Amino acid sequence: MDRLPDEPPTVEPQLEIRPHAVQSADESTSRPRPRGTGKLLSSTRGVGLALLRLEQVEAVEQGRARFSLTSGAGQEWGVTPYYPDWWPQPPPESEQSGDAED
């Protein structure tokens, strides 16, 4: 069984966070555009602050992509984005489509 490390990794700032497309059986599903990379600004105890493209975050949330970064020691780490509590939430889709009719 795999174990999590006793100590979270120490990762230096300014590393690139790269999106990777996940293979899908359904080829009609659009893939995120592979342009640009994210940037890790800082991290402590396994939690970091990074700049990421929202379209790529949405692709990760939908299972169409994944994020990873490679440390200076050559280790590859997965990156899981999340929105803080204070982040504005988009309106429900029913409200968005109703606004377009006005």
Gaussian input, Z-matrix of N, CA and C with variables (Angstrom, degrees):
# hf/3-21g

backbone

0 1
 N
 C     1     B1
 C     2     B2     1     A1
 N     3     B3     2     A2     1     D1
 C     4     B4     3     A3     2     D2
 C     5     B5     4     A4     3     D3
 N     6     B6     5     A5     4     D4
 C     7     B7     6     A6     5     D5
 C     8     B8     7     A7     6     D6
 N     9     B9     8     A8     7     D7
 C    10    B10     9     A9     8     D8
 C    11    B11    10    A10     9     D9
 N    12    B12    11    A11    10    D10
 C    13    B13    12    A12    11    D11
 C    14    B14    13    A13    12    D12
 N    15    B15    14    A14    13    D13
 C    16    B16    15    A15    14    D14
 C    17    B17    16    A16    15    D15
 N    18    B18    17    A17    16    D16
 C    19    B19    18    A18    17    D17
 C    20    B20    19    A19    18    D18
 N    21    B21    20    A20    19    D19
 C    22    B22    21    A21    20    D20
 C    23    B23    22    A22    21    D21
 N    24    B24    23    A23    22    D22
 C    25    B25    24    A24    23    D23
 C    26    B26    25    A25    24    D24
 N    27    B27    26    A26    25    D25
 C    28    B28    27    A27    26    D26
 C    29    B29    28    A28    27    D27
 N    30    B30    29    A29    28    D28
 C    31    B31    30    A30    29    D29
 C    32    B32    31    A31    30    D30
 N    33    B33    32    A32    31    D31
 C    34    B34    33    A33    32    D32
 C    35    B35    34    A34    33    D33
 N    36    B36    35    A35    34    D34
 C    37    B37    36    A36    35    D35
 C    38    B38    37    A37    36    D36
 N    39    B39    38    A38    37    D37
 C    40    B40    39    A39    38    D38
 C    41    B41    40    A40    39    D39
 N    42    B42    41    A41    40    D40
 C    43    B43    42    A42    41    D41
 C    44    B44    43    A43    42    D42
 N    45    B45    44    A44    43    D43
 C    46    B46    45    A45    44    D44
 C    47    B47    46    A46    45    D45
 N    48    B48    47    A47    46    D46
 C    49    B49    48    A48    47    D47
 C    50    B50    49    A49    48    D48
 N    51    B51    50    A50    49    D49
 C    52    B52    51    A51    50    D50
 C    53    B53    52    A52    51    D51
 N    54    B54    53    A53    52    D52
 C    55    B55    54    A54    53    D53
 C    56    B56    55    A55    54    D54
 N    57    B57    56    A56    55    D55
 C    58    B58    57    A57    56    D56
 C    59    B59    58    A58    57    D57
 N    60    B60    59    A59    58    D58
 C    61    B61    60    A60    59    D59
 C    62    B62    61    A61    60    D60
 N    63    B63    62    A62    61    D61
 C    64    B64    63    A63    62    D62
 C    65    B65    64    A64    63    D63
 N    66    B66    65    A65    64    D64
 C    67    B67    66    A66    65    D65
 C    68    B68    67    A67    66    D66
 N    69    B69    68    A68    67    D67
 C    70    B70    69    A69    68    D68
 C    71    B71    70    A70    69    D69
 N    72    B72    71    A71    70    D70
 C    73    B73    72    A72    71    D71
 C    74    B74    73    A73    72    D72
 N    75    B75    74    A74    73    D73
 C    76    B76    75    A75    74    D74
 C    77    B77    76    A76    75    D75
 N    78    B78    77    A77    76    D76
 C    79    B79    78    A78    77    D77
 C    80    B80    79    A79    78    D78
 N    81    B81    80    A80    79    D79
 C    82    B82    81    A81    80    D80
 C    83    B83    82    A82    81    D81
 N    84    B84    83    A83    82    D82
 C    85    B85    84    A84    83    D83
 C    86    B86    85    A85    84    D84
 N    87    B87    86    A86    85    D85
 C    88    B88    87    A87    86    D86
 C    89    B89    88    A88    87    D87
 N    90    B90    89    A89    88    D88
 C    91    B91    90    A90    89    D89
 C    92    B92    91    A91    90    D90
 N    93    B93    92    A92    91    D91
 C    94    B94    93    A93    92    D92
 C    95    B95    94    A94    93    D93
 N    96    B96    95    A95    94    D94
 C    97    B97    96    A96    95    D95
 C    98    B98    97    A97    96    D96
 N    99    B99    98    A98    97    D97
 C   100   B100    99    A99    98    D98
 C   101   B101   100   A100    99    D99
 N   102   B102   101   A101   100   D100
 C   103   B103   102   A102   101   D101
 C   104   B104   103   A103   102   D102
 N   105   B105   104   A104   103   D103
 C   106   B106   105   A105   104   D104
 C   107   B107   106   A106   105   D105
 N   108   B108   107   A107   106   D106
 C   109   B109   108   A108   107   D107
 C   110   B110   109   A109   108   D108
 N   111   B111   110   A110   109   D109
 C   112   B112   111   A111   110   D110
 C   113   B113   112   A112   111   D111
 N   114   B114   113   A113   112   D112
 C   115   B115   114   A114   113   D113
 C   116   B116   115   A115   114   D114
 N   117   B117   116   A116   115   D115
 C   118   B118   117   A117   116   D116
 C   119   B119   118   A118   117   D117
 N   120   B120   119   A119   118   D118
 C   121   B121   120   A120   119   D119
 C   122   B122   121   A121   120   D120
 N   123   B123   122   A122   121   D121
 C   124   B124   123   A123   122   D122
 C   125   B125   124   A124   123   D123
 N   126   B126   125   A125   124   D124
 C   127   B127   126   A126   125   D125
 C   128   B128   127   A127   126   D126
 N   129   B129   128   A128   127   D127
 C   130   B130   129   A129   128   D128
 C   131   B131   130   A130   129   D129
 N   132   B132   131   A131   130   D130
 C   133   B133   132   A132   131   D131
 C   134   B134   133   A133   132   D132
 N   135   B135   134   A134   133   D133
 C   136   B136   135   A135   134   D134
 C   137   B137   136   A136   135   D135
 N   138   B138   137   A137   136   D136
 C   139   B139   138   A138   137   D137
 C   140   B140   139   A139   138   D138
 N   141   B141   140   A140   139   D139
 C   142   B142   141   A141   140   D140
 C   143   B143   142   A142   141   D141
 N   144   B144   143   A143   142   D142
 C   145   B145   144   A144   143   D143
 C   146   B146   145   A145   144   D144
 N   147   B147   146   A146   145   D145
 C   148   B148   147   A147   146   D146
 C   149   B149   148   A148   147   D147
 N   150   B150   149   A149   148   D148
 C   151   B151   150   A150   149   D149
 C   152   B152   151   A151   150   D150
 N   153   B153   152   A152   151   D151
 C   154   B154   153   A153   152   D152
 C   155   B155   154   A154   153   D153
 N   156   B156   155   A155   154   D154
 C   157   B157   156   A156   155   D155
 C   158   B158   157   A157   156   D156
 N   159   B159   158   A158   157   D157
 C   160   B160   159   A159   158   D158
 C   161   B161   160   A160   159   D159
 N   162   B162   161   A161   160   D160
 C   163   B163   162   A162   161   D161
 C   164   B164   163   A163   162   D162
 N   165   B165   164   A164   163   D163
 C   166   B166   165   A165   164   D164
 C   167   B167   166   A166   165   D165
 N   168   B168   167   A167   166   D166
 C   169   B169   168   A168   167   D167
 C   170   B170   169   A169   168   D168
 N   171   B171   170   A170   169   D169
 C   172   B172   171   A171   170   D170
 C   173   B173   172   A172   171   D171
 N   174   B174   173   A173   172   D172
 C   175   B175   174   A174   173   D173
 C   176   B176   175   A175   174   D174
 N   177   B177   176   A176   175   D175
 C   178   B178   177   A177   176   D176
 C   179   B179   178   A178   177   D177
 N   180   B180   179   A179   178   D178
 C   181   B181   180   A180   179   D179
 C   182   B182   181   A181   180   D180
 N   183   B183   182   A182   181   D181
 C   184   B184   183   A183   182   D182
 C   185   B185   184   A184   183   D183
 N   186   B186   185   A185   184   D184
 C   187   B187   186   A186   185   D185
 C   188   B188   187   A187   186   D186
 N   189   B189   188   A188   187   D187
 C   190   B190   189   A189   188   D188
 C   191   B191   190   A190   189   D189
 N   192   B192   191   A191   190   D190
 C   193   B193   192   A192   191   D191
 C   194   B194   193   A193   192   D192
 N   195   B195   194   A194   193   D193
 C   196   B196   195   A195   194   D194
 C   197   B197   196   A196   195   D195
 N   198   B198   197   A197   196   D196
 C   199   B199   198   A198   197   D197
 C   200   B200   199   A199   198   D198
 N   201   B201   200   A200   199   D199
 C   202   B202   201   A201   200   D200
 C   203   B203   202   A202   201   D201
 N   204   B204   203   A203   202   D202
 C   205   B205   204   A204   203   D203
 C   206   B206   205   A205   204   D204
 N   207   B207   206   A206   205   D205
 C   208   B208   207   A207   206   D206
 C   209   B209   208   A208   207   D207
 N   210   B210   209   A209   208   D208
 C   211   B211   210   A210   209   D209
 C   212   B212   211   A211   210   D210
 N   213   B213   212   A212   211   D211
 C   214   B214   213   A213   212   D212
 C   215   B215   214   A214   213   D213
 N   216   B216   215   A215   214   D214
 C   217   B217   216   A216   215   D215
 C   218   B218   217   A217   216   D216
 N   219   B219   218   A218   217   D217
 C   220   B220   219   A219   218   D218
 C   221   B221   220   A220   219   D219
 N   222   B222   221   A221   220   D220
 C   223   B223   222   A222   221   D221
 C   224   B224   223   A223   222   D222
 N   225   B225   224   A224   223   D223
 C   226   B226   225   A225   224   D224
 C   227   B227   226   A226   225   D225
 N   228   B228   227   A227   226   D226
 C   229   B229   228   A228   227   D227
 C   230   B230   229   A229   228   D228
 N   231   B231   230   A230   229   D229
 C   232   B232   231   A231   230   D230
 C   233   B233   232   A232   231   D231
 N   234   B234   233   A233   232   D232
 C   235   B235   234   A234   233   D233
 C   236   B236   235   A235   234   D234
 N   237   B237   236   A236   235   D235
 C   238   B238   237   A237   236   D236
 C   239   B239   238   A238   237   D237
 N   240   B240   239   A239   238   D238
 C   241   B241   240   A240   239   D239
 C   242   B242   241   A241   240   D240
 N   243   B243   242   A242   241   D241
 C   244   B244   243   A243   242   D242
 C   245   B245   244   A244   243   D243
 N   246   B246   245   A245   244   D244
 C   247   B247   246   A246   245   D245
 C   248   B248   247   A247   246   D246
 N   249   B249   248   A248   247   D247
 C   250   B250   249   A249   248   D248
 C   251   B251   250   A250   249   D249
 N   252   B252   251   A251   250   D250
 C   253   B253   252   A252   251   D251
 C   254   B254   253   A253   252   D252
 N   255   B255   254   A254   253   D253
 C   256   B256   255   A255   254   D254
 C   257   B257   256   A256   255   D255
 N   258   B258   257   A257   256   D256
 C   259   B259   258   A258   257   D257
 C   260   B260   259   A259   258   D258
 N   261   B261   260   A260   259   D259
 C   262   B262   261   A261   260   D260
 C   263   B263   262   A262   261   D261
 N   264   B264   263   A263   262   D262
 C   265   B265   264   A264   263   D263
 C   266   B266   265   A265   264   D264
 N   267   B267   266   A266   265   D265
 C   268   B268   267   A267   266   D266
 C   269   B269   268   A268   267   D267
 N   270   B270   269   A269   268   D268
 C   271   B271   270   A270   269   D269
 C   272   B272   271   A271   270   D270
 N   273   B273   272   A272   271   D271
 C   274   B274   273   A273   272   D272
 C   275   B275   274   A274   273   D273
 N   276   B276   275   A275   274   D274
 C   277   B277   276   A276   275   D275
 C   278   B278   277   A277   276   D276
 N   279   B279   278   A278   277   D277
 C   280   B280   279   A279   278   D278
 C   281   B281   280   A280   279   D279
 N   282   B282   281   A281   280   D280
 C   283   B283   282   A282   281   D281
 C   284   B284   283   A283   282   D282
 N   285   B285   284   A284   283   D283
 C   286   B286   285   A285   284   D284
 C   287   B287   286   A286   285   D285
 N   288   B288   287   A287   286   D286
 C   289   B289   288   A288   287   D287
 C   290   B290   289   A289   288   D288
 N   291   B291   290   A290   289   D289
 C   292   B292   291   A291   290   D290
 C   293   B293   292   A292   291   D291
 N   294   B294   293   A293   292   D292
 C   295   B295   294   A294   293   D293
 C   296   B296   295   A295   294   D294
 N   297   B297   296   A296   295   D295
 C   298   B298   297   A297   296   D296
 C   299   B299   298   A298   297   D297
 N   300   B300   299   A299   298   D298
 C   301   B301   300   A300   299   D299
 C   302   B302   301   A301   300   D300
 N   303   B303   302   A302   301   D301
 C   304   B304   303   A303   302   D302
 C   305   B305   304   A304   303   D303

   B1=1.4488
   B2=1.5243
   B3=1.3354
   B4=1.4623
   B5=1.5144
   B6=1.3208
   B7=1.4602
   B8=1.5071
   B9=1.3240
   B10=1.4579
   B11=1.5118
   B12=1.3007
   B13=1.4661
   B14=1.5252
   B15=1.3541
   B16=1.4576
   B17=1.5186
   B18=1.2980
   B19=1.4611
   B20=1.5268
   B21=1.3445
   B22=1.4649
   B23=1.5250
   B24=1.3186
   B25=1.4632
   B26=1.5222
   B27=1.2968
   B28=1.4554
   B29=1.5199
   B30=1.3105
   B31=1.4570
   B32=1.5202
   B33=1.3082
   B34=1.4608
   B35=1.5281
   B36=1.3440
   B37=1.4651
   B38=1.5266
   B39=1.3055
   B40=1.4643
   B41=1.5304
   B42=1.3310
   B43=1.4628
   B44=1.5237
   B45=1.3140
   B46=1.4531
   B47=1.5200
   B48=1.3290
   B49=1.4644
   B50=1.5182
   B51=1.3195
   B52=1.4614
   B53=1.5300
   B54=1.3368
   B55=1.4676
   B56=1.5259
   B57=1.3124
   B58=1.4574
   B59=1.5206
   B60=1.3333
   B61=1.4590
   B62=1.5225
   B63=1.3158
   B64=1.4606
   B65=1.5158
   B66=1.3272
   B67=1.4568
   B68=1.5220
   B69=1.3142
   B70=1.4547
   B71=1.5187
   B72=1.3318
   B73=1.4578
   B74=1.5233
   B75=1.3240
   B76=1.4597
   B77=1.5277
   B78=1.3150
   B79=1.4613
   B80=1.5261
   B81=1.3496
   B82=1.4643
   B83=1.5277
   B84=1.3307
   B85=1.4583
   B86=1.5159
   B87=1.3323
   B88=1.4655
   B89=1.5202
   B90=1.3057
   B91=1.4662
   B92=1.5211
   B93=1.3333
   B94=1.4609
   B95=1.5240
   B96=1.3146
   B97=1.4620
   B98=1.5171
   B99=1.3183
   B100=1.4652
   B101=1.5129
   B102=1.3256
   B103=1.4590
   B104=1.5255
   B105=1.2831
   B106=1.4579
   B107=1.5197
   B108=1.2877
   B109=1.4485
   B110=1.5171
   B111=1.3250
   B112=1.4524
   B113=1.5202
   B114=1.3042
   B115=1.4583
   B116=1.5193
   B117=1.3358
   B118=1.4569
   B119=1.5189
   B120=1.3302
   B121=1.4620
   B122=1.5223
   B123=1.3353
   B124=1.4603
   B125=1.5237
   B126=1.3257
   B127=1.4643
   B128=1.5170
   B129=1.3168
   B130=1.4476
   B131=1.5171
   B132=1.3120
   B133=1.4686
   B134=1.5237
   B135=1.3041
   B136=1.4603
   B137=1.5207
   B138=1.3389
   B139=1.4593
   B140=1.5174
   B141=1.3184
   B142=1.4595
   B143=1.5051
   B144=1.2999
   B145=1.4535
   B146=1.5214
   B147=1.3288
   B148=1.4555
   B149=1.5188
   B150=1.3112
   B151=1.4519
   B152=1.5233
   B153=1.3419
   B154=1.4630
   B155=1.5230
   B156=1.3101
   B157=1.4668
   B158=1.5252
   B159=1.3394
   B160=1.4615
   B161=1.5259
   B162=1.3277
   B163=1.4718
   B164=1.5251
   B165=1.3270
   B166=1.4531
   B167=1.5225
   B168=1.3348
   B169=1.4721
   B170=1.5226
   B171=1.3320
   B172=1.4568
   B173=1.5262
   B174=1.3272
   B175=1.4686
   B176=1.5303
   B177=1.3230
   B178=1.4690
   B179=1.5220
   B180=1.3365
   B181=1.4615
   B182=1.5241
   B183=1.3320
   B184=1.4622
   B185=1.5304
   B186=1.3228
   B187=1.4560
   B188=1.5187
   B189=1.3367
   B190=1.4618
   B191=1.5174
   B192=1.3390
   B193=1.4649
   B194=1.5243
   B195=1.3206
   B196=1.4650
   B197=1.5214
   B198=1.3254
   B199=1.4596
   B200=1.5174
   B201=1.3284
   B202=1.4575
   B203=1.5194
   B204=1.3190
   B205=1.4604
   B206=1.5085
   B207=1.3120
   B208=1.4593
   B209=1.5193
   B210=1.3256
   B211=1.4655
   B212=1.5263
   B213=1.3188
   B214=1.4605
   B215=1.5144
   B216=1.3596
   B217=1.4603
   B218=1.5306
   B219=1.3499
   B220=1.4548
   B221=1.5161
   B222=1.3314
   B223=1.4610
   B224=1.5192
   B225=1.3317
   B226=1.4606
   B227=1.5261
   B228=1.3306
   B229=1.4591
   B230=1.5148
   B231=1.3279
   B232=1.4542
   B233=1.5189
   B234=1.3140
   B235=1.4602
   B236=1.5257
   B237=1.3253
   B238=1.4535
   B239=1.5224
   B240=1.3300
   B241=1.4673
   B242=1.5274
   B243=1.3166
   B244=1.4652
   B245=1.5153
   B246=1.3275
   B247=1.4565
   B248=1.5211
   B249=1.3265
   B250=1.4645
   B251=1.5291
   B252=1.3273
   B253=1.4656
   B254=1.5211
   B255=1.3269
   B256=1.4582
   B257=1.5267
   B258=1.3378
   B259=1.4607
   B260=1.5254
   B261=1.3324
   B262=1.4768
   B263=1.5245
   B264=1.3149
   B265=1.4589
   B266=1.5269
   B267=1.3309
   B268=1.4663
   B269=1.5291
   B270=1.3353
   B271=1.4638
   B272=1.5208
   B273=1.3394
   B274=1.4772
   B275=1.5266
   B276=1.3179
   B277=1.4711
   B278=1.5224
   B279=1.3230
   B280=1.4702
   B281=1.5245
   B282=1.3470
   B283=1.4572
   B284=1.5233
   B285=1.3360
   B286=1.4640
   B287=1.5171
   B288=1.3354
   B289=1.4526
   B290=1.5324
   B291=1.3410
   B292=1.4596
   B293=1.5059
   B294=1.3112
   B295=1.4599
   B296=1.5269
   B297=1.3108
   B298=1.4539
   B299=1.5266
   B300=1.3517
   B301=1.4533
   B302=1.5034
   B303=1.3238
   B304=1.4592
   B305=1.5063
   A1=109.40
   A2=115.61
   A3=119.96
   A4=109.57
   A5=114.93
   A6=120.90
   A7=109.31
   A8=114.20
   A9=118.43
   A10=107.81
   A11=118.45
   A12=119.86
   A13=110.35
   A14=115.91
   A15=120.26
   A16=111.31
   A17=116.83
   A18=122.54
   A19=108.58
   A20=117.69
   A21=118.15
   A22=110.03
   A23=116.66
   A24=119.47
   A25=111.55
   A26=115.68
   A27=121.31
   A28=106.40
   A29=114.97
   A30=120.32
   A31=107.90
   A32=115.43
   A33=119.97
   A34=110.74
   A35=117.09
   A36=120.01
   A37=112.00
   A38=114.29
   A39=124.73
   A40=113.76
   A41=117.49
   A42=119.58
   A43=109.42
   A44=116.28
   A45=121.40
   A46=109.75
   A47=115.77
   A48=122.66
   A49=105.79
   A50=116.24
   A51=120.98
   A52=111.55
   A53=116.34
   A54=119.84
   A55=109.88
   A56=116.16
   A57=122.12
   A58=107.64
   A59=117.23
   A60=121.01
   A61=109.36
   A62=115.32
   A63=121.86
   A64=107.07
   A65=116.70
   A66=120.85
   A67=109.61
   A68=115.74
   A69=121.91
   A70=109.08
   A71=116.25
   A72=120.20
   A73=109.96
   A74=116.12
   A75=121.69
   A76=109.27
   A77=116.95
   A78=121.19
   A79=112.66
   A80=118.23
   A81=119.99
   A82=111.58
   A83=117.52
   A84=121.55
   A85=109.21
   A86=115.86
   A87=118.54
   A88=109.75
   A89=115.85
   A90=122.03
   A91=109.07
   A92=116.13
   A93=117.56
   A94=109.99
   A95=115.75
   A96=119.34
   A97=108.58
   A98=118.11
   A99=120.87
   A100=114.41
   A101=118.07
   A102=119.37
   A103=110.79
   A104=114.93
   A105=120.72
   A106=113.79
   A107=114.38
   A108=121.45
   A109=107.78
   A110=115.32
   A111=120.14
   A112=109.01
   A113=115.70
   A114=120.91
   A115=108.90
   A116=116.57
   A117=121.87
   A118=107.65
   A119=116.64
   A120=120.28
   A121=111.55
   A122=116.99
   A123=121.00
   A124=108.20
   A125=116.01
   A126=120.13
   A127=109.47
   A128=114.88
   A129=122.25
   A130=108.60
   A131=116.36
   A132=122.57
   A133=113.29
   A134=116.91
   A135=121.29
   A136=115.37
   A137=118.03
   A138=121.73
   A139=107.48
   A140=116.32
   A141=118.97
   A142=113.01
   A143=114.97
   A144=123.98
   A145=106.38
   A146=116.43
   A147=119.75
   A148=110.27
   A149=115.43
   A150=122.48
   A151=107.26
   A152=116.58
   A153=121.80
   A154=109.26
   A155=116.74
   A156=121.07
   A157=107.99
   A158=117.10
   A159=121.03
   A160=112.11
   A161=117.89
   A162=119.40
   A163=110.55
   A164=117.99
   A165=121.00
   A166=111.33
   A167=117.39
   A168=120.54
   A169=109.53
   A170=117.80
   A171=121.49
   A172=110.91
   A173=117.22
   A174=120.64
   A175=110.49
   A176=117.77
   A177=121.16
   A178=109.66
   A179=117.08
   A180=120.99
   A181=111.93
   A182=117.30
   A183=122.09
   A184=112.60
   A185=117.47
   A186=121.16
   A187=114.55
   A188=118.12
   A189=121.46
   A190=112.51
   A191=116.94
   A192=120.95
   A193=108.57
   A194=114.79
   A195=121.36
   A196=107.46
   A197=116.31
   A198=122.04
   A199=109.21
   A200=116.47
   A201=121.15
   A202=109.07
   A203=115.13
   A204=121.25
   A205=107.88
   A206=115.90
   A207=121.83
   A208=107.78
   A209=115.90
   A210=120.60
   A211=109.82
   A212=115.22
   A213=120.58
   A214=112.13
   A215=117.19
   A216=121.80
   A217=111.90
   A218=116.76
   A219=120.12
   A220=114.89
   A221=118.45
   A222=120.88
   A223=109.53
   A224=116.62
   A225=121.21
   A226=108.85
   A227=115.39
   A228=122.15
   A229=109.46
   A230=116.32
   A231=121.08
   A232=109.59
   A233=116.50
   A234=122.48
   A235=107.63
   A236=116.79
   A237=122.19
   A238=109.10
   A239=118.00
   A240=119.64
   A241=111.13
   A242=115.52
   A243=120.61
   A244=108.92
   A245=115.33
   A246=121.38
   A247=109.01
   A248=118.09
   A249=119.86
   A250=110.46
   A251=116.72
   A252=121.62
   A253=112.67
   A254=117.37
   A255=120.87
   A256=113.33
   A257=118.64
   A258=121.78
   A259=109.80
   A260=119.13
   A261=120.24
   A262=111.17
   A263=116.04
   A264=121.80
   A265=109.44
   A266=117.59
   A267=118.85
   A268=109.41
   A269=117.90
   A270=119.37
   A271=110.17
   A272=117.50
   A273=119.57
   A274=110.08
   A275=116.11
   A276=120.58
   A277=112.39
   A278=118.05
   A279=119.92
   A280=110.31
   A281=117.81
   A282=120.64
   A283=110.76
   A284=116.91
   A285=120.27
   A286=110.45
   A287=117.71
   A288=119.84
   A289=110.82
   A290=117.55
   A291=121.05
   A292=112.16
   A293=117.82
   A294=121.51
   A295=111.37
   A296=117.16
   A297=120.90
   A298=111.53
   A299=117.90
   A300=121.04
   A301=112.93
   A302=119.19
   A303=122.30
   A304=112.26
   D1=134.87
   D2=177.46
   D3=-73.28
   D4=143.56
   D5=177.60
   D6=-117.72
   D7=149.54
   D8=172.04
   D9=-75.39
   D10=150.21
   D11=178.55
   D12=-64.67
   D13=148.40
   D14=178.02
   D15=-62.17
   D16=-38.02
   D17=178.36
   D18=-114.07
   D19=133.60
   D20=175.58
   D21=-61.08
   D22=150.64
   D23=-178.30
   D24=-66.30
   D25=148.58
   D26=171.72
   D27=-95.62
   D28=119.04
   D29=-177.53
   D30=-120.23
   D31=128.46
   D32=-178.23
   D33=-72.01
   D34=148.93
   D35=179.94
   D36=-70.26
   D37=169.04
   D38=177.18
   D39=71.87
   D40=17.30
   D41=174.78
   D42=-79.42
   D43=151.74
   D44=177.53
   D45=-83.24
   D46=137.76
   D47=173.87
   D48=-106.74
   D49=117.43
   D50=-173.71
   D51=-104.81
   D52=136.53
   D53=173.27
   D54=-84.63
   D55=144.45
   D56=176.82
   D57=-130.02
   D58=129.49
   D59=177.55
   D60=-69.19
   D61=140.84
   D62=177.42
   D63=-98.51
   D64=134.31
   D65=179.76
   D66=-63.08
   D67=138.29
   D68=179.56
   D69=-128.21
   D70=143.39
   D71=176.74
   D72=-70.30
   D73=-26.27
   D74=-179.51
   D75=-94.42
   D76=102.01
   D77=-177.15
   D78=-73.59
   D79=-12.36
   D80=179.90
   D81=-77.74
   D82=-12.48
   D83=178.84
   D84=-70.80
   D85=129.63
   D86=-179.82
   D87=-70.42
   D88=145.35
   D89=179.64
   D90=-103.03
   D91=152.04
   D92=176.90
   D93=-66.62
   D94=146.64
   D95=177.90
   D96=-71.93
   D97=131.45
   D98=-175.55
   D99=-81.00
   D100=21.39
   D101=-178.32
   D102=-79.60
   D103=143.41
   D104=175.18
   D105=68.92
   D106=163.22
   D107=176.33
   D108=-130.72
   D109=163.38
   D110=173.39
   D111=-85.41
   D112=171.82
   D113=-179.53
   D114=-135.08
   D115=124.50
   D116=174.95
   D117=-78.01
   D118=120.28
   D119=-178.79
   D120=-88.53
   D121=-42.49
   D122=177.46
   D123=-161.63
   D124=161.91
   D125=176.19
   D126=-154.80
   D127=151.49
   D128=175.11
   D129=-153.56
   D130=134.63
   D131=178.40
   D132=52.36
   D133=38.64
   D134=175.24
   D135=82.06
   D136=3.01
   D137=177.65
   D138=-118.06
   D139=134.09
   D140=-176.10
   D141=-130.42
   D142=165.99
   D143=173.32
   D144=-112.89
   D145=125.92
   D146=-175.42
   D147=-141.19
   D148=157.32
   D149=170.76
   D150=-98.24
   D151=122.28
   D152=-178.83
   D153=-133.01
   D154=150.27
   D155=175.63
   D156=-75.38
   D157=129.19
   D158=-177.30
   D159=-61.58
   D160=-35.74
   D161=179.13
   D162=-63.15
   D163=-33.65
   D164=178.31
   D165=-76.61
   D166=-34.99
   D167=175.15
   D168=-62.09
   D169=-43.40
   D170=178.21
   D171=-60.87
   D172=-39.80
   D173=178.49
   D174=-64.16
   D175=-39.06
   D176=177.40
   D177=-64.59
   D178=-44.71
   D179=179.89
   D180=-61.93
   D181=-31.83
   D182=-179.73
   D183=-88.23
   D184=0.07
   D185=177.85
   D186=80.66
   D187=12.92
   D188=-179.32
   D189=-92.04
   D190=-9.29
   D191=-178.39
   D192=-153.76
   D193=170.27
   D194=173.65
   D195=-142.38
   D196=157.04
   D197=177.44
   D198=-108.29
   D199=148.07
   D200=171.67
   D201=-150.11
   D202=159.72
   D203=172.38
   D204=-136.79
   D205=155.08
   D206=179.36
   D207=-115.51
   D208=123.17
   D209=-178.76
   D210=-72.79
   D211=169.25
   D212=178.02
   D213=-61.45
   D214=-25.33
   D215=178.66
   D216=-83.35
   D217=0.15
   D218=177.64
   D219=89.78
   D220=4.30
   D221=178.27
   D222=-82.80
   D223=136.68
   D224=177.15
   D225=-95.87
   D226=133.01
   D227=-179.32
   D228=-124.12
   D229=140.30
   D230=173.87
   D231=-77.34
   D232=149.89
   D233=179.88
   D234=-123.35
   D235=127.14
   D236=179.26
   D237=-113.82
   D238=112.17
   D239=179.84
   D240=-79.15
   D241=150.75
   D242=170.18
   D243=-149.76
   D244=156.29
   D245=179.74
   D246=-94.57
   D247=133.61
   D248=175.05
   D249=-68.52
   D250=162.15
   D251=-178.24
   D252=-56.81
   D253=-33.54
   D254=-175.38
   D255=-81.61
   D256=-6.08
   D257=-178.41
   D258=-67.04
   D259=133.66
   D260=-179.42
   D261=-63.03
   D262=135.78
   D263=179.25
   D264=-92.28
   D265=138.97
   D266=177.52
   D267=-69.15
   D268=150.45
   D269=177.41
   D270=-67.00
   D271=153.31
   D272=177.02
   D273=-56.86
   D274=151.57
   D275=-175.41
   D276=-61.09
   D277=-31.21
   D278=179.87
   D279=-63.72
   D280=-36.15
   D281=177.96
   D282=-70.82
   D283=-37.15
   D284=-179.63
   D285=-64.41
   D286=-43.96
   D287=-177.95
   D288=-71.74
   D289=-30.09
   D290=177.57
   D291=-68.90
   D292=-33.49
   D293=179.79
   D294=-68.08
   D295=-31.33
   D296=-177.04
   D297=-69.29
   D298=-24.24
   D299=-178.42
   D300=-79.40
   D301=-19.74
   D302=-176.95
   D303=-71.08

